[in-house]
Amino acid sequence: MNFRTALPAALERNRNFFLSLLNASTTLSHLAQAHAQIIVGGYRNDISTVTKLTHKLCDLRAIGYARDLFLSVSKPDLFLFNVVIKGYSTNGSPRSSMSLFAHLRKNTGLRPDNFTYFFAVSASAGFRDEKVGTVLHSQAIVDGFGFDLFIGSALVDLYLKFSKLELAKKLFDEMPERDTVLWNTMISGLVKNCCLEDSVLVFKDMVADAEIRLDSTSLAAVLPAAGELHQLRVGMGIQSLATKLGLHSHVHILTGLISFYSKCGDTGTATLLFDQIDRPDLVSYNAMISGYTCNNETDSSLRLFKELLALGERANSSTIVGLIPVFFPFGHLGLTLCIHCFCVKSGMVSNPAISTALTTVYSRLNEIELARQVFDESIEKSLASWNAMISGYTQNGLTDAAIHLFQNMQTSKVQPNPVTVTSILSACAQLGALSLGKWVHDLVKREGFHSNIYVMTALIDMYAKCGSIVEARRIFDLMQEKNVVTWNSMICGYGLHGHGKEALDLFTKMLQSGVSPSGVTFLSALYACSHAGLVTEGDRIFHSMVHDHGVEPLAEHYACMVDIFGRAGKLEKALEFIERMPVEPGPAIWGALLGACMIHKDTRLAHLASKRLFELDPENVGYYVLLSNIYSVDKNYPQAASIRQVVRRRSLAKTPGCTLIEVGGLPHVFTSGDRSHPQTKAIYAELENLMGKMTEAGFQAETVTALHDVEDEEKELMVKVHSEKLAIAFGLISTEPGSEIRIIKNLRVCIDCHTATKFISKITGRDIVVRDANRFHHFKDGICSCGDYW
């Protein structure tokens, strides 16, 4: 035998022995023993053997051992570098991974390949934002991998993880070729970012591409979107595709279909599919339990849960989350408490998904203290848990708490996502916090959320409810994609500002665009008609809603129609409308009629409406106050006094009026006669100065609805120090001359303050925006945008 040819063959045989030994090693102890034999056998510097050992060490999470082994190699090749770069990434050391990648590029003669970049991009997902990935993307382009499919899929996945939708879409669109993995990555990433319509459209494009082969992942990825959108036709089409491709029997496809049909409200079909699975696994059980729960079939979900436990299966976090009645919480506080106790006993309560679900359900049950307790006790607070608590505060009207928690989230370096932003914008809208809303808008721009339809819709709502209707419309016009909620927000915004014509023009454009109006759409349009005196138009829209669009009117729609007729002085027609209603009129309807009686001083109908209201809602003090004011306007002081006496006897408390003004980003709240503000002396001096100038200009205090048993001079003093006037006076001394003043009143602005604000706007040359409980008033040069019709 020739010695020169026999030696390499022997080396190869020995190398194969050691490689086989490493493959068979399953513990760190085994690998350490194998390593010792490799050293004794003289293969400590054999690059293939060392690479395999390093790979196995990384798989067993012995990254320190793997690093030391790597450093012992004098000339590592590219494959070994790739193994360690990947190892650092999968073992939670993204910075070490990036450091090694940088060392490879700068200090060696090796050139990264597509695997190097793939592992490095995957590692960059462990950083706080996408900037590291963006740098890698640039370097990949420089190194000639700009359109590499392998790297492209990793980058698209990275951008979607950070909700950088524009970057992901741009790269996806620019790829000269796309494989199944890239399509699947795009679809699943869009779903995770709540871009459900987009994910379905991308899936349809994928199906239309004859060169792309769909797999089970493709179908499973898009099913959640179809389910959330309740697109039954799309889901059934996916099911047909699964059958055609021979994938229908795959357990994860059947499980996806179970979730889909459940979300569409068809638990019957979901149950049939569940029964088709020979041996349902835990995931299938979880899908069916969740399906029953989200359709308020609690007994069925509990039965299946008990069946699962009887089979000896151990419930996981998904099981419990599916069992918690998040979608239909009311009436299930006891069940929620039992589930909570089960989680505490089983040690599962610390799971982020479970604590988030419990926080959500307690918030929806208005048990906000329990929700906060669960949140505070969570050891690991996920982004979803922060979102759940912020949303819970917002939904319960605790906007200050929502904003404060959002600020804590920022301090904790937790990166917000579109869900966070949508919730906090809702809080800003409720509170009228325009400066914070603008800051969140800047955040939206920085984070690239401006392509998210839900975020942009929330921005429209925020600007409209904070008084910036022009900015709301600008954002609306910039949006290329609009859903029904987007249109509703803009129409409602115009209604709030008394721009009835603009609201109806937009309503017409919505119908022409092919977007189907909802009950909320019609309510927003009717509301706009009510506050702009558009009686004929409102009547036509209501008729169209019922007869052309088949939308069943709710109490709010009927109340709006009564308000439309009543505000216009057509009180008898309003009463006739109530008498012809196919349902029993409730407090909202009679309340609208009583409000119209106040405007038009009709004591006869006021008596009829109030009699019904006292029967239907006897604890609502507002109706008593309104009726008392109507009698005072009619100078029927004994009757007014008797109504107030009833209020005192029954200990009914009127909601105290308060007004908020934001100056320098800080909120200041005033109540009537308030003297608690640090600048009280200056505020009252400014108010006295204003009253003098207003009196000279012809202003007379409206005291007719003030208490009748005090002197006129005292009545004037009472209305003079209403919270609106104090807030405006503070705004005048605290802001730049000529700048706009914005205030928010928690109740309907009174006649005296409305008239006074008109005078103040003329005397001071200031534009004043007032948001009260009903709408916006824009005062300029002595005129209000409502035309004194509110």
C-alpha positions, 0 to 999 in steps of 0.5 A: 500500500502506498503510504501517502495515499493510505494516511489521508484515508486513515485520517478520514476513518478516524475523523468519521469515528469522532464525528459519529461519537459526537453525533451520539453524545446527548449530554454535556458530560458525553461531549466532555468525554468525547472532547478528551478522546479527540485531544488524545487522538490528535484531532484537537486542531482538526477543523471539521471535528472541532466545528462539530463539537462546537455545534453540539455544545451550542445546542446543549446551551454550553455557550461558554465552553463553545466560546473557549473551544472556538478561541483555541482554534488558530485559524477558524474557517467561515463554517466555524464562525457561522456556527458560533455566530448562530450559537450566540444568537440561539443562546441569548447573546445577540451582542456577542453574536454581532461582535463576532460578526464584526470581527469576521468582517474587519479582522480576518480574510474571510468573506461572510456568506449568506448563512453568516448574514442569516444568522447575524440578522436573526441575532439582531432581533434580540436588540431593542430596535431594528437599527442593527438589522438595518445596518446588516441589510446595508452591509449585505447589499455591499457584499452582493447579497442584496437580493439573496432569498435566504437573507431577504426572508430573515430581514422581512421577518426582522422588520415585521417583528419590529412592526416596520411594515413599510420596510418589510413590504418594500423589501418583499416587493423588491425581491426578484424571486420569492419562495414559499418561505418568504411568502409565509413569512410575510403573511404570518408577520402581517397577521402578528401586526394586526394587518389582517386585510393585508395578510389576506390580500398577500395570500391571494397574490401567493395563490395567484402565483403559479410558480409558488407551491403552497404548503400547510404553513401557508394555509395555517398562517392566513386562517387566523386573519380570515377568522378575525375578519369573519371572512367565511368565504375566504376561510372556506376557500382555504379549506377547499385548497387544503383538500385539493392539496391533500393537506386537509387531514393535517392536524394543525390545518384542522386545528386552524380551521376549528379556530377559524369557524369558532371565530366566525360563530360556527361552533357546530362546524368546528366541533365536527372538525374536532371530531375528525381528529383521531387523537386530538393533541393538546393544541386541538383541545385548546382550540376547541375550548377557546372556540366554545368560550369565545362564543359564550358556550361556557358549559361546553368549554368547561366540559371539554376542559374536564375531559382533557384533565381526565385523559391525564393531559396537563393543561398549559397556558393556552388551555387556561387562556382559552378557558378565561371568558374574555369575550363574554365576561359579564355574569362570569366573575365567579368563573374567572375567580375560580380559574384565577385560584386554579392558576395560583394553586398550579403555579401558572398565574405567573405565566404572562399570557394567563396574567394578561388574560386575567387582567383583560377580563377583570378590566372588562368586568370593571374590577379594575383593582383586581386587574391592577393587582394581577398586573403588579404581581406579574413577575414577567410583564410582556408587552401584551400585559402592559397593553391590557392594563393600559387598555383596561384603564382607558375602557373604564374612563381612567384616562389619567391612570392609562397615561401614567402607566404608559409613561411608566412603560416608556421608563421601563424601556418596553417598546410600544406596538400599534396596540399600545399606541391605539389605546393611549390615543383613545385615552388622549381623545377622552381626556382632550390631551392634545399635547400628549396626542401630538407626542404620540403622533411623533412616536407613530412617525418614529416607529413607522406605525403610520401604515397601520390602519388602526393606529391612523384611525385612532389618530383621526379620532384623537385629533377630532376629539381634541379639537383639531378637526383640520388635522384629523381630515388631513390624516384621513385624506393621506390614508390610502386604505380606510375601513368602516371605522376610519370613515365613522371616526371622521364623520363623527368628528365633523358632527362633534364640531357642528360641521353637518354638511361636511359630515354628510358629504363624507357619508355620501363619499363613503357609500360611493367608495363601496364601504358598507355603512354600519349602525355606528355610521348612521348614528354618526351621520344622524348626530351630525344632522342633529347638531347642524339643524339638518332635519330633512337630511336626518329624516332621509338618512334614517329612512335609508338606514332602515329600508335601503341598508336593513340596519336595525335601529337601536335606542341611540338612533331613535334618540337622535331622531327625536333630538333632530326634530326637537332641536329644530322646534318640531316638538309635536313631530318628535312626540309623534315619532316616539309614539310610532316607534316599534319598540318601547321608548327608553330614557335616552328617547324621553331625555332627548325630548326633555332637552328639546323642551328646555331649548324651546321652553315647552313646559307641557311636553316637559312635564310628560317627558319627565314623568316617563323619565322619573318612572324609567330612571328615577336615580338620574338627577340630571332629569330633575335639574333639567325640569327645574330649569325649565320651570325657572325659565317659565318663571314657575318658581314654586314648581322649580323649588318643589323639584329641587326639594325632591332632589334633596329629599332623595339625596340625589347628587348632581355631577359637579361641573369641572373644566380642564385646560392644558397649558405647557403640557400640564392639565389644570382643572377648575370647579365652580368658585374654585380658589385652590389654584396657585394663581387664584388671585391673578385669575380672579383679577383677570376675570374681574377685568373681563367682566368690566369690559364685557358689561361695557360691550353689552353683556348681561349675565344669564341668571334665569336658571340660577337658584330663584331664592337668592338676590339677582346680584348673588345670582350673577356672582354664582354664574360669574365664577363657573369653571369655564370662565375660570379656565379661560381667565387662566388661559388668558394670563398663561399663554401667548397673546393671540394664541388659541385657548382650548378648554374641556367641560365635563357637562353641557356648557351653560347659556351664560358661559356660552354668551360670555365666551363669545364676548371674551373672544371678541374683546381679547381677539382670541380664538377659544375652543370649548369641548363640552359633553355634547360637542365642540364650540369654536368661538371667534370674534364674538361668534360661535361655530354652533350658531347658538344651536346646541 
